[in-house]
Amino acid sequence: MITELNKDWLNVLSKDRIAVVKCYGTWCGPCKFYSPHFQKFSDTFSVYNNEEIRYYQSDNDKLPDLGKKYMVDRLPSTLFLVHGILAYKIYGITRSKIFENILKHSLDIKYHIQKE
């Protein structure tokens, strides 16, 4: 399932162990072409190595702050985040095997959350 992000995106993304975000524009032809592929990725890799993966999408025109924070300067872009921290970014359309490899590497990232 893919969820459209809203103004609370920073809070939402920071709660997920792994979040994958498709950044798109409604006017963008390649973004429209990429949409069914991203949907297939979200269906195929909803759980990967026993970890639940959350999928989101963000209209770059409606949430420009997200694009600025993660330096999205080309569309479509796919962001792989670990607790809201950018781990990997793909520009353009990608293949399933590349997507899976980046997802695997994202899960391999060790993280430490320190309470203040």
Biopython code that builds the backbone (N, CA, C, O; Angstrom):
import numpy as np
from Bio.PDB.StructureBuilder import StructureBuilder

atoms = [
    (1, "MET", "N", (0.840, -1.179, 0.000)),
    (1, "MET", "CA", (0.000, 0.000, 0.000)),
    (1, "MET", "C", (0.887, 1.246, 0.000)),
    (1, "MET", "O", (1.872, 1.320, 0.735)),
    (2, "ILE", "N", (0.530, 2.207, -0.821)),
    (2, "ILE", "CA", (1.275, 3.455, -0.918)),
    (2, "ILE", "C", (0.414, 4.560, -0.310)),
    (2, "ILE", "O", (-0.754, 4.717, -0.663)),
    (3, "THR", "N", (1.006, 5.320, 0.605)),
    (3, "THR", "CA", (0.304, 6.412, 1.276)),
    (3, "THR", "C", (0.827, 7.744, 0.771)),
    (3, "THR", "O", (2.035, 7.948, 0.656)),
    (4, "GLU", "N", (-0.092, 8.644, 0.471)),
    (4, "GLU", "CA", (0.290, 10.002, 0.058)),
    (4, "GLU", "C", (0.687, 10.781, 1.307)),
    (4, "GLU", "O", (-0.068, 10.842, 2.277)),
    (5, "LEU", "N", (1.867, 11.369, 1.277)),
    (5, "LEU", "CA", (2.332, 12.148, 2.429)),
    (5, "LEU", "C", (1.625, 13.495, 2.485)),
    (5, "LEU", "O", (1.223, 14.045, 1.460)),
    (6, "ASN", "N", (1.482, 14.016, 3.702)),
    (6, "ASN", "CA", (0.877, 15.328, 3.899)),
    (6, "ASN", "C", (1.844, 16.213, 4.681)),
    (6, "ASN", "O", (3.030, 15.898, 4.780)),
    (7, "LYS", "N", (1.357, 17.297, 5.224)),
    (7, "LYS", "CA", (2.224, 18.257, 5.910)),
    (7, "LYS", "C", (2.917, 17.696, 7.150)),
    (7, "LYS", "O", (3.871, 18.296, 7.646)),
    (8, "ASP", "N", (2.456, 16.565, 7.652)),
    (8, "ASP", "CA", (3.062, 15.913, 8.815)),
    (8, "ASP", "C", (4.108, 14.875, 8.386)),
    (8, "ASP", "O", (4.404, 13.946, 9.139)),
    (9, "TRP", "N", (4.662, 15.029, 7.193)),
    (9, "TRP", "CA", (5.550, 14.031, 6.606)),
    (9, "TRP", "C", (6.792, 13.745, 7.441)),
    (9, "TRP", "O", (7.226, 12.595, 7.516)),
    (10, "LEU", "N", (7.366, 14.748, 8.062)),
    (10, "LEU", "CA", (8.591, 14.541, 8.826)),
    (10, "LEU", "C", (8.339, 13.609, 10.016)),
    (10, "LEU", "O", (9.140, 12.714, 10.286)),
    (11, "ASN", "N", (7.245, 13.819, 10.712)),
    (11, "ASN", "CA", (6.866, 12.972, 11.835)),
    (11, "ASN", "C", (6.554, 11.547, 11.368)),
    (11, "ASN", "O", (6.955, 10.576, 12.010)),
    (12, "VAL", "N", (5.843, 11.431, 10.260)),
    (12, "VAL", "CA", (5.470, 10.122, 9.727)),
    (12, "VAL", "C", (6.710, 9.317, 9.344)),
    (12, "VAL", "O", (6.835, 8.151, 9.717)),
    (13, "LEU", "N", (7.617, 9.931, 8.607)),
    (13, "LEU", "CA", (8.796, 9.216, 8.107)),
    (13, "LEU", "C", (9.770, 8.841, 9.215)),
    (13, "LEU", "O", (10.471, 7.835, 9.104)),
    (14, "SER", "N", (9.823, 9.620, 10.264)),
    (14, "SER", "CA", (10.774, 9.328, 11.344)),
    (14, "SER", "C", (10.345, 8.135, 12.194)),
    (14, "SER", "O", (11.159, 7.581, 12.932)),
    (15, "LYS", "N", (9.083, 7.735, 12.100)),
    (15, "LYS", "CA", (8.587, 6.622, 12.910)),
    (15, "LYS", "C", (8.843, 5.256, 12.278)),
    (15, "LYS", "O", (8.807, 4.239, 12.970)),
    (16, "ASP", "N", (9.098, 5.224, 10.978)),
    (16, "ASP", "CA", (9.268, 3.956, 10.277)),
    (16, "ASP", "C", (10.720, 3.516, 10.279)),
    (16, "ASP", "O", (11.623, 4.327, 10.076)),
    (17, "ARG", "N", (10.941, 2.236, 10.509)),
    (17, "ARG", "CA", (12.303, 1.683, 10.412)),
    (17, "ARG", "C", (12.830, 1.907, 9.005)),
    (17, "ARG", "O", (13.910, 2.468, 8.820)),
    (18, "ILE", "N", (12.059, 1.466, 8.009)),
    (18, "ILE", "CA", (12.413, 1.684, 6.608)),
    (18, "ILE", "C", (11.201, 2.284, 5.899)),
    (18, "ILE", "O", (10.101, 1.732, 5.943)),
    (19, "ALA", "N", (11.421, 3.414, 5.252)),
    (19, "ALA", "CA", (10.382, 4.048, 4.440)),
    (19, "ALA", "C", (10.947, 4.291, 3.054)),
    (19, "ALA", "O", (12.096, 4.706, 2.901)),
    (20, "VAL", "N", (10.130, 4.030, 2.052)),
    (20, "VAL", "CA", (10.509, 4.291, 0.667)),
    (20, "VAL", "C", (9.530, 5.325, 0.140)),
    (20, "VAL", "O", (8.316, 5.136, 0.212)),
    (21, "VAL", "N", (10.062, 6.421, -0.392)),
    (21, "VAL", "CA", (9.226, 7.531, -0.836)),
    (21, "VAL", "C", (9.469, 7.808, -2.310)),
    (21, "VAL", "O", (10.606, 8.006, -2.738)),
    (22, "LYS", "N", (8.392, 7.820, -3.077)),
    (22, "LYS", "CA", (8.466, 8.228, -4.480)),
    (22, "LYS", "C", (8.118, 9.709, -4.541)),
    (22, "LYS", "O", (7.028, 10.108, -4.132)),
    (23, "CYS", "N", (9.032, 10.519, -5.045)),
    (23, "CYS", "CA", (8.780, 11.941, -5.253)),
    (23, "CYS", "C", (8.419, 12.126, -6.721)),
    (23, "CYS", "O", (9.128, 11.650, -7.608)),
    (24, "TYR", "N", (7.318, 12.817, -6.969)),
    (24, "TYR", "CA", (6.809, 12.926, -8.334)),
    (24, "TYR", "C", (6.186, 14.298, -8.558)),
    (24, "TYR", "O", (6.018, 15.083, -7.625)),
    (25, "GLY", "N", (5.854, 14.564, -9.793)),
    (25, "GLY", "CA", (5.087, 15.750, -10.167)),
    (25, "GLY", "C", (3.913, 15.294, -11.014)),
    (25, "GLY", "O", (4.055, 14.384, -11.831)),
    (26, "THR", "N", (2.770, 15.907, -10.831)),
    (26, "THR", "CA", (1.585, 15.500, -11.598)),
    (26, "THR", "C", (1.760, 15.791, -13.090)),
    (26, "THR", "O", (1.109, 15.159, -13.921)),
    (27, "TRP", "N", (2.615, 16.720, -13.429)),
    (27, "TRP", "CA", (2.875, 17.143, -14.801)),
    (27, "TRP", "C", (3.983, 16.324, -15.464)),
    (27, "TRP", "O", (4.233, 16.480, -16.659)),
    (28, "CYS", "N", (4.649, 15.453, -14.702)),
    (28, "CYS", "CA", (5.868, 14.753, -15.132)),
    (28, "CYS", "C", (5.532, 13.443, -15.850)),
    (28, "CYS", "O", (4.983, 12.526, -15.240)),
    (29, "GLY", "N", (5.861, 13.352, -17.146)),
    (29, "GLY", "CA", (5.608, 12.140, -17.930)),
    (29, "GLY", "C", (6.317, 10.909, -17.388)),
    (29, "GLY", "O", (5.676, 9.875, -17.195)),
    (30, "PRO", "N", (7.638, 10.986, -17.132)),
    (30, "PRO", "CA", (8.323, 9.817, -16.577)),
    (30, "PRO", "C", (7.750, 9.380, -15.219)),
    (30, "PRO", "O", (7.760, 8.194, -14.892)),
    (31, "CYS", "N", (7.252, 10.343, -14.436)),
    (31, "CYS", "CA", (6.639, 10.007, -13.135)),
    (31, "CYS", "C", (5.389, 9.153, -13.349)),
    (31, "CYS", "O", (5.155, 8.191, -12.618)),
    (32, "LYS", "N", (4.600, 9.507, -14.345)),
    (32, "LYS", "CA", (3.389, 8.738, -14.650)),
    (32, "LYS", "C", (3.754, 7.331, -15.112)),
    (32, "LYS", "O", (3.086, 6.360, -14.757)),
    (33, "PHE", "N", (4.816, 7.231, -15.902)),
    (33, "PHE", "CA", (5.273, 5.924, -16.370)),
    (33, "PHE", "C", (5.783, 5.080, -15.204)),
    (33, "PHE", "O", (5.587, 3.865, -15.192)),
    (34, "TYR", "N", (6.432, 5.707, -14.230)),
    (34, "TYR", "CA", (7.037, 5.004, -13.096)),
    (34, "TYR", "C", (6.000, 4.523, -12.073)),
    (34, "TYR", "O", (6.256, 3.557, -11.354)),
    (35, "SER", "N", (4.850, 5.170, -11.997)),
    (35, "SER", "CA", (3.843, 4.863, -10.971)),
    (35, "SER", "C", (3.465, 3.385, -10.879)),
    (35, "SER", "O", (3.483, 2.836, -9.777)),
    (36, "PRO", "N", (3.123, 2.709, -11.987)),
    (36, "PRO", "CA", (2.767, 1.281, -11.842)),
    (36, "PRO", "C", (3.949, 0.420, -11.405)),
    (36, "PRO", "O", (3.758, -0.594, -10.733)),
    (37, "HIS", "N", (5.156, 0.809, -11.777)),
    (37, "HIS", "CA", (6.344, 0.064, -11.348)),
    (37, "HIS", "C", (6.546, 0.214, -9.834)),
    (37, "HIS", "O", (6.833, -0.759, -9.137)),
    (38, "PHE", "N", (6.392, 1.448, -9.341)),
    (38, "PHE", "CA", (6.522, 1.682, -7.904)),
    (38, "PHE", "C", (5.442, 0.925, -7.136)),
    (38, "PHE", "O", (5.698, 0.387, -6.058)),
    (39, "GLN", "N", (4.230, 0.886, -7.699)),
    (39, "GLN", "CA", (3.141, 0.118, -7.085)),
    (39, "GLN", "C", (3.517, -1.361, -7.002)),
    (39, "GLN", "O", (3.273, -2.014, -5.988)),
    (40, "LYS", "N", (4.111, -1.880, -8.070)),
    (40, "LYS", "CA", (4.535, -3.282, -8.077)),
    (40, "LYS", "C", (5.621, -3.519, -7.029)),
    (40, "LYS", "O", (5.601, -4.539, -6.340)),
    (41, "PHE", "N", (6.566, -2.589, -6.903)),
    (41, "PHE", "CA", (7.611, -2.714, -5.875)),
    (41, "PHE", "C", (6.977, -2.763, -4.486)),
    (41, "PHE", "O", (7.372, -3.575, -3.650)),
    (42, "SER", "N", (5.997, -1.896, -4.240)),
    (42, "SER", "CA", (5.367, -1.856, -2.914)),
    (42, "SER", "C", (4.600, -3.144, -2.628)),
    (42, "SER", "O", (4.531, -3.585, -1.481)),
    (43, "ASP", "N", (4.030, -3.741, -3.654)),
    (43, "ASP", "CA", (3.325, -5.017, -3.477)),
    (43, "ASP", "C", (4.315, -6.166, -3.258)),
    (43, "ASP", "O", (4.122, -7.006, -2.379)),
    (44, "THR", "N", (5.357, -6.187, -4.055)),
    (44, "THR", "CA", (6.340, -7.269, -4.002)),
    (44, "THR", "C", (7.188, -7.226, -2.733)),
    (44, "THR", "O", (7.463, -8.261, -2.126)),
    (45, "PHE", "N", (7.598, -6.027, -2.341)),
    (45, "PHE", "CA", (8.516, -5.879, -1.213)),
    (45, "PHE", "C", (7.862, -5.213, -0.003)),
    (45, "PHE", "O", (8.498, -4.402, 0.671)),
    (46, "SER", "N", (6.605, -5.542, 0.279)),
    (46, "SER", "CA", (5.943, -4.957, 1.457)),
    (46, "SER", "C", (6.567, -5.470, 2.748)),
    (46, "SER", "O", (6.590, -4.778, 3.766)),
    (47, "VAL", "N", (7.072, -6.695, 2.682)),
    (47, "VAL", "CA", (7.870, -7.267, 3.772)),
    (47, "VAL", "C", (9.123, -7.816, 3.119)),
    (47, "VAL", "O", (9.055, -8.564, 2.143)),
    (48, "TYR", "N", (10.269, -7.437, 3.667)),
    (48, "TYR", "CA", (11.532, -7.879, 3.100)),
    (48, "TYR", "C", (12.451, -8.281, 4.240)),
    (48, "TYR", "O", (12.689, -7.501, 5.162)),
    (49, "ASN", "N", (12.969, -9.507, 4.174)),
    (49, "ASN", "CA", (13.804, -10.052, 5.267)),
    (49, "ASN", "C", (13.128, -9.876, 6.633)),
    (49, "ASN", "O", (13.759, -9.467, 7.608)),
    (50, "ASN", "N", (11.852, -10.191, 6.677)),
    (50, "ASN", "CA", (11.036, -10.128, 7.893)),
    (50, "ASN", "C", (10.855, -8.721, 8.452)),
    (50, "ASN", "O", (10.456, -8.567, 9.606)),
    (51, "GLU", "N", (11.137, -7.701, 7.663)),
    (51, "GLU", "CA", (10.926, -6.305, 8.071)),
    (51, "GLU", "C", (9.796, -5.716, 7.236)),
    (51, "GLU", "O", (9.761, -5.877, 6.016)),
    (52, "GLU", "N", (8.877, -5.034, 7.903)),
    (52, "GLU", "CA", (7.818, -4.352, 7.182)),
    (52, "GLU", "C", (8.382, -3.072, 6.570)),
    (52, "GLU", "O", (9.050, -2.287, 7.243)),
    (53, "ILE", "N", (8.105, -2.882, 5.298)),
    (53, "ILE", "CA", (8.574, -1.712, 4.575)),
    (53, "ILE", "C", (7.357, -0.833, 4.298)),
    (53, "ILE", "O", (6.336, -1.314, 3.806)),
    (54, "ARG", "N", (7.468, 0.443, 4.611)),
    (54, "ARG", "CA", (6.374, 1.388, 4.363)),
    (54, "ARG", "C", (6.659, 2.167, 3.084)),
    (54, "ARG", "O", (7.792, 2.577, 2.835)),
    (55, "TYR", "N", (5.629, 2.365, 2.283)),
    (55, "TYR", "CA", (5.753, 3.063, 1.007)),
    (55, "TYR", "C", (4.900, 4.322, 1.012)),
    (55, "TYR", "O", (3.747, 4.319, 1.444)),
    (56, "TYR", "N", (5.500, 5.391, 0.523)),
    (56, "TYR", "CA", (4.835, 6.693, 0.467)),
    (56, "TYR", "C", (5.105, 7.330, -0.883)),
    (56, "TYR", "O", (6.005, 6.927, -1.619)),
    (57, "GLN", "N", (4.302, 8.331, -1.184)),
    (57, "GLN", "CA", (4.586, 9.163, -2.342)),
    (57, "GLN", "C", (4.344, 10.608, -1.964)),
    (57, "GLN", "O", (3.530, 10.917, -1.093)),
    (58, "SER", "N", (5.073, 11.493, -2.644)),
    (58, "SER", "CA", (5.008, 12.902, -2.338)),
    (58, "SER", "C", (5.000, 13.719, -3.624)),
    (58, "SER", "O", (5.913, 13.621, -4.444)),
    (59, "ASP", "N", (3.961, 14.524, -3.787)),
    (59, "ASP", "CA", (3.897, 15.464, -4.897)),
    (59, "ASP", "C", (4.884, 16.585, -4.581)),
    (59, "ASP", "O", (4.686, 17.343, -3.630)),
    (60, "ASN", "N", (5.926, 16.687, -5.364)),
    (60, "ASN", "CA", (6.997, 17.648, -5.099)),
    (60, "ASN", "C", (6.504, 19.091, -5.088)),
    (60, "ASN", "O", (7.104, 19.941, -4.430)),
    (61, "ASP", "N", (5.421, 19.378, -5.808)),
    (61, "ASP", "CA", (4.870, 20.739, -5.833)),
    (61, "ASP", "C", (4.073, 21.046, -4.565)),
    (61, "ASP", "O", (4.011, 22.201, -4.144)),
    (62, "LYS", "N", (3.467, 20.034, -3.956)),
    (62, "LYS", "CA", (2.667, 20.245, -2.747)),
    (62, "LYS", "C", (3.501, 20.218, -1.472)),
    (62, "LYS", "O", (3.148, 20.870, -0.489)),
    (63, "LEU", "N", (4.609, 19.467, -1.477)),
    (63, "LEU", "CA", (5.486, 19.374, -0.304)),
    (63, "LEU", "C", (6.923, 19.751, -0.688)),
    (63, "LEU", "O", (7.815, 18.903, -0.666)),
    (64, "PRO", "N", (7.140, 21.008, -1.034)),
    (64, "PRO", "CA", (8.499, 21.402, -1.455)),
    (64, "PRO", "C", (9.532, 21.272, -0.334)),
    (64, "PRO", "O", (10.720, 21.103, -0.612)),
    (65, "ASP", "N", (9.099, 21.348, 0.931)),
    (65, "ASP", "CA", (10.052, 21.211, 2.040)),
    (65, "ASP", "C", (10.666, 19.808, 2.089)),
    (65, "ASP", "O", (11.839, 19.658, 2.431)),
    (66, "LEU", "N", (9.884, 18.788, 1.750)),
    (66, "LEU", "CA", (10.411, 17.436, 1.699)),
    (66, "LEU", "C", (11.485, 17.347, 0.616)),
    (66, "LEU", "O", (12.552, 16.773, 0.833)),
    (67, "GLY", "N", (11.195, 17.914, -0.540)),
    (67, "GLY", "CA", (12.163, 17.913, -1.630)),
    (67, "GLY", "C", (13.442, 18.645, -1.272)),
    (67, "GLY", "O", (14.535, 18.220, -1.647)),
    (68, "LYS", "N", (13.306, 19.737, -0.552)),
    (68, "LYS", "CA", (14.489, 20.501, -0.136)),
    (68, "LYS", "C", (15.304, 19.722, 0.891)),
    (68, "LYS", "O", (16.529, 19.657, 0.794)),
    (69, "LYS", "N", (14.625, 19.131, 1.874)),
    (69, "LYS", "CA", (15.340, 18.400, 2.930)),
    (69, "LYS", "C", (16.158, 17.245, 2.356)),
    (69, "LYS", "O", (17.298, 17.023, 2.764)),
    (70, "TYR", "N", (15.572, 16.514, 1.410)),
    (70, "TYR", "CA", (16.240, 15.345, 0.858)),
    (70, "TYR", "C", (16.900, 15.624, -0.495)),
    (70, "TYR", "O", (17.280, 14.693, -1.205)),
    (71, "MET", "N", (17.036, 16.895, -0.848)),
    (71, "MET", "CA", (17.732, 17.346, -2.059)),
    (71, "MET", "C", (17.216, 16.657, -3.324)),
    (71, "MET", "O", (17.991, 16.131, -4.123)),
    (72, "VAL", "N", (15.904, 16.673, -3.485)),
    (72, "VAL", "CA", (15.280, 16.103, -4.680)),
    (72, "VAL", "C", (15.303, 17.182, -5.754)),
    (72, "VAL", "O", (14.570, 18.168, -5.679)),
    (73, "ASP", "N", (16.155, 16.980, -6.753)),
    (73, "ASP", "CA", (16.251, 17.963, -7.823)),
    (73, "ASP", "C", (15.898, 17.387, -9.194)),
    (73, "ASP", "O", (16.007, 18.076, -10.209)),
    (74, "ARG", "N", (15.476, 16.126, -9.218)),
    (74, "ARG", "CA", (15.022, 15.482, -10.448)),
    (74, "ARG", "C", (13.839, 14.588, -10.121)),
    (74, "ARG", "O", (13.760, 13.998, -9.044)),
    (75, "LEU", "N", (12.919, 14.502, -11.075)),
    (75, "LEU", "CA", (11.735, 13.665, -10.882)),
    (75, "LEU", "C", (11.657, 12.634, -11.996)),
    (75, "LEU", "O", (12.031, 12.920, -13.133)),
    (76, "PRO", "N", (11.176, 11.442, -11.681)),
    (76, "PRO", "CA", (10.876, 10.959, -10.343)),
    (76, "PRO", "C", (12.160, 10.623, -9.573)),
    (76, "PRO", "O", (13.203, 10.337, -10.162)),
    (77, "SER", "N", (12.054, 10.665, -8.280)),
    (77, "SER", "CA", (13.132, 10.239, -7.386)),
    (77, "SER", "C", (12.545, 9.277, -6.368)),
    (77, "SER", "O", (11.401, 9.433, -5.941)),
    (78, "THR", "N", (13.327, 8.290, -5.985)),
    (78, "THR", "CA", (12.909, 7.347, -4.959)),
    (78, "THR", "C", (13.894, 7.444, -3.811)),
    (78, "THR", "O", (15.102, 7.291, -3.994)),
    (79, "LEU", "N", (13.362, 7.700, -2.626)),
    (79, "LEU", "CA", (14.176, 7.870, -1.427)),
    (79, "LEU", "C", (14.029, 6.645, -0.534)),
    (79, "LEU", "O", (12.926, 6.133, -0.343)),
    (80, "PHE", "N", (15.136, 6.188, 0.004)),
    (80, "PHE", "CA", (15.139, 5.085, 0.965)),
    (80, "PHE", "C", (15.597, 5.679, 2.292)),
    (80, "PHE", "O", (16.732, 6.139, 2.417)),
    (81, "LEU", "N", (14.700, 5.666, 3.289)),
    (81, "LEU", "CA", (14.981, 6.307, 4.565)),
    (81, "LEU", "C", (14.988, 5.298, 5.703)),
    (81, "LEU", "O", (14.179, 4.371, 5.741)),
    (82, "VAL", "N", (15.910, 5.497, 6.619)),
    (82, "VAL", "CA", (15.987, 4.689, 7.834)),
    (82, "VAL", "C", (15.695, 5.646, 8.992)),
    (82, "VAL", "O", (16.491, 6.536, 9.292)),
    (83, "HIS", "N", (14.547, 5.450, 9.634)),
    (83, "HIS", "CA", (14.084, 6.353, 10.692)),
    (83, "HIS", "C", (14.139, 7.814, 10.266)),
    (83, "HIS", "O", (14.543, 8.683, 11.040)),
    (84, "GLY", "N", (13.728, 8.077, 9.028)),
    (84, "GLY", "CA", (13.654, 9.439, 8.525)),
    (84, "GLY", "C", (14.967, 10.000, 8.013)),
    (84, "GLY", "O", (15.007, 11.141, 7.553)),
    (85, "ILE", "N", (16.036, 9.231, 8.080)),
    (85, "ILE", "CA", (17.341, 9.684, 7.600)),
    (85, "ILE", "C", (17.586, 9.072, 6.228)),
    (85, "ILE", "O", (17.469, 7.861, 6.044)),
    (86, "LEU", "N", (17.928, 9.924, 5.272)),
    (86, "LEU", "CA", (18.143, 9.459, 3.910)),
    (86, "LEU", "C", (19.342, 8.525, 3.843)),
    (86, "LEU", "O", (20.448, 8.885, 4.245)),
    (87, "ALA", "N", (19.108, 7.317, 3.327)),
    (87, "ALA", "CA", (20.180, 6.334, 3.164)),
    (87, "ALA", "C", (20.587, 6.217, 1.693)),
    (87, "ALA", "O", (21.776, 6.155, 1.380)),
    (88, "TYR", "N", (19.610, 6.188, 0.798)),
    (88, "TYR", "CA", (19.867, 6.046, -0.633)),
    (88, "TYR", "C", (18.832, 6.839, -1.412)),
    (88, "TYR", "O", (17.725, 7.093, -0.938)),
    (89, "LYS", "N", (19.225, 7.226, -2.630)),
    (89, "LYS", "CA", (18.314, 7.944, -3.517)),
    (89, "LYS", "C", (18.522, 7.441, -4.937)),
    (89, "LYS", "O", (19.656, 7.287, -5.390)),
    (90, "ILE", "N", (17.427, 7.189, -5.631)),
    (90, "ILE", "CA", (17.466, 6.795, -7.038)),
    (90, "ILE", "C", (16.787, 7.895, -7.835)),
    (90, "ILE", "O", (15.674, 8.310, -7.510)),
    (91, "TYR", "N", (17.454, 8.364, -8.873)),
    (91, "TYR", "CA", (16.834, 9.316, -9.807)),
    (91, "TYR", "C", (16.281, 8.539, -10.988)),
    (91, "TYR", "O", (16.936, 7.635, -11.508)),
    (92, "GLY", "N", (15.093, 8.887, -11.401)),
    (92, "GLY", "CA", (14.493, 8.270, -12.577)),
    (92, "GLY", "C", (13.852, 6.932, -12.270)),
    (92, "GLY", "O", (13.547, 6.608, -11.122)),
    (93, "ILE", "N", (13.659, 6.174, -13.323)),
    (93, "ILE", "CA", (12.983, 4.884, -13.248)),
    (93, "ILE", "C", (14.046, 3.810, -13.036)),
    (93, "ILE", "O", (15.142, 3.891, -13.590)),
    (94, "THR", "N", (13.713, 2.811, -12.234)),
    (94, "THR", "CA", (14.695, 1.769, -11.924)),
    (94, "THR", "C", (14.108, 0.384, -12.138)),
    (94, "THR", "O", (12.898, 0.211, -12.282)),
    (95, "ARG", "N", (14.992, -0.587, -12.156)),
    (95, "ARG", "CA", (14.579, -1.982, -12.316)),
    (95, "ARG", "C", (14.384, -2.631, -10.950)),
    (95, "ARG", "O", (14.897, -2.159, -9.935)),
    (96, "SER", "N", (13.640, -3.711, -10.955)),
    (96, "SER", "CA", (13.299, -4.425, -9.724)),
    (96, "SER", "C", (14.540, -4.897, -8.974)),
    (96, "SER", "O", (14.588, -4.796, -7.748)),
    (97, "LYS", "N", (15.534, -5.405, -9.676)),
    (97, "LYS", "CA", (16.729, -5.944, -9.026)),
    (97, "LYS", "C", (17.520, -4.822, -8.336)),
    (97, "LYS", "O", (18.023, -5.016, -7.230)),
    (98, "ILE", "N", (17.632, -3.677, -8.966)),
    (98, "ILE", "CA", (18.324, -2.539, -8.351)),
    (98, "ILE", "C", (17.557, -2.077, -7.119)),
    (98, "ILE", "O", (18.148, -1.821, -6.070)),
    (99, "PHE", "N", (16.240, -1.970, -7.251)),
    (99, "PHE", "CA", (15.392, -1.588, -6.129)),
    (99, "PHE", "C", (15.601, -2.535, -4.955)),
    (99, "PHE", "O", (15.776, -2.100, -3.817)),
    (100, "GLU", "N", (15.580, -3.831, -5.240)),
    (100, "GLU", "CA", (15.754, -4.838, -4.186)),
    (100, "GLU", "C", (17.137, -4.737, -3.535)),
    (100, "GLU", "O", (17.250, -4.848, -2.314)),
    (101, "ASN", "N", (18.178, -4.530, -4.325)),
    (101, "ASN", "CA", (19.530, -4.393, -3.764)),
    (101, "ASN", "C", (19.639, -3.195, -2.833)),
    (101, "ASN", "O", (20.246, -3.291, -1.766)),
    (102, "ILE", "N", (19.065, -2.085, -3.222)),
    (102, "ILE", "CA", (19.116, -0.891, -2.369)),
    (102, "ILE", "C", (18.292, -1.110, -1.109)),
    (102, "ILE", "O", (18.686, -0.673, -0.028)),
    (103, "LEU", "N", (17.161, -1.777, -1.237)),
    (103, "LEU", "CA", (16.344, -2.097, -0.075)),
    (103, "LEU", "C", (17.130, -2.983, 0.895)),
    (103, "LEU", "O", (17.096, -2.759, 2.106)),
    (104, "LYS", "N", (17.822, -3.967, 0.378)),
    (104, "LYS", "CA", (18.637, -4.856, 1.206)),
    (104, "LYS", "C", (19.720, -4.057, 1.932)),
    (104, "LYS", "O", (19.929, -4.243, 3.131)),
    (105, "HIS", "N", (20.399, -3.180, 1.221)),
    (105, "HIS", "CA", (21.446, -2.365, 1.841)),
    (105, "HIS", "C", (20.869, -1.419, 2.894)),
    (105, "HIS", "O", (21.513, -1.156, 3.910)),
    (106, "SER", "N", (19.673, -0.912, 2.658)),
    (106, "SER", "CA", (19.020, -0.043, 3.647)),
    (106, "SER", "C", (18.738, -0.814, 4.931)),
    (106, "SER", "O", (18.897, -0.277, 6.028)),
    (107, "LEU", "N", (18.324, -2.064, 4.799)),
    (107, "LEU", "CA", (18.054, -2.881, 5.977)),
    (107, "LEU", "C", (19.328, -3.253, 6.723)),
    (107, "LEU", "O", (19.295, -3.520, 7.924)),
    (108, "ASP", "N", (20.443, -3.270, 6.013)),
    (108, "ASP", "CA", (21.723, -3.599, 6.644)),
    (108, "ASP", "C", (22.295, -2.442, 7.465)),
    (108, "ASP", "O", (23.229, -2.636, 8.243)),
    (109, "ILE", "N", (21.746, -1.257, 7.297)),
    (109, "ILE", "CA", (22.261, -0.095, 8.034)),
    (109, "ILE", "C", (21.954, -0.257, 9.511)),
    (109, "ILE", "O", (20.804, -0.439, 9.911)),
    (110, "LYS", "N", (22.980, -0.187, 10.291)),
    (110, "LYS", "CA", (22.810, -0.253, 11.747)),
    (110, "LYS", "C", (22.458, 1.147, 12.225)),
    (110, "LYS", "O", (22.987, 2.144, 11.733)),
    (111, "TYR", "N", (21.579, 1.196, 13.165)),
    (111, "TYR", "CA", (21.172, 2.496, 13.682)),
    (111, "TYR", "C", (21.164, 2.457, 15.205)),
    (111, "TYR", "O", (20.995, 1.409, 15.829)),
    (112, "HIS", "N", (21.349, 3.608, 15.758)),
    (112, "HIS", "CA", (21.342, 3.752, 17.206)),
    (112, "HIS", "C", (20.581, 5.025, 17.524)),
    (112, "HIS", "O", (20.935, 6.107, 17.058)),
    (113, "ILE", "N", (19.544, 4.887, 18.313)),
    (113, "ILE", "CA", (18.750, 6.038, 18.706)),
    (113, "ILE", "C", (19.099, 6.351, 20.164)),
    (113, "ILE", "O", (18.926, 5.527, 21.062)),
    (114, "GLN", "N", (19.583, 7.538, 20.356)),
    (114, "GLN", "CA", (19.967, 7.956, 21.695)),
    (114, "GLN", "C", (18.900, 8.908, 22.226)),
    (114, "GLN", "O", (18.578, 9.913, 21.592)),
    (115, "LYS", "N", (18.365, 8.584, 23.378)),
    (115, "LYS", "CA", (17.362, 9.454, 24.002)),
    (115, "LYS", "C", (18.069, 10.583, 24.723)),
    (115, "LYS", "O", (19.068, 10.379, 25.413)),
    (116, "GLU", "N", (17.536, 11.762, 24.548)),
    (116, "GLU", "CA", (18.143, 12.932, 25.208)),
    (116, "GLU", "C", (17.441, 13.257, 26.512)),
    (116, "GLU", "O", (17.820, 14.208, 27.196)),
]
sb = StructureBuilder()
sb.init_structure("model")
sb.init_model(0)
sb.init_chain("A")
sb.init_seg("    ")
for serial, (resi, resn, name, xyz) in enumerate(atoms, 1):
    if name == "N":
        sb.init_residue(resn, " ", resi, " ")
    sb.init_atom(name, np.array(xyz, "f"), 0.0, 1.0, " ", f" {name:<3s}", serial, name[0])
structure = sb.get_structure()
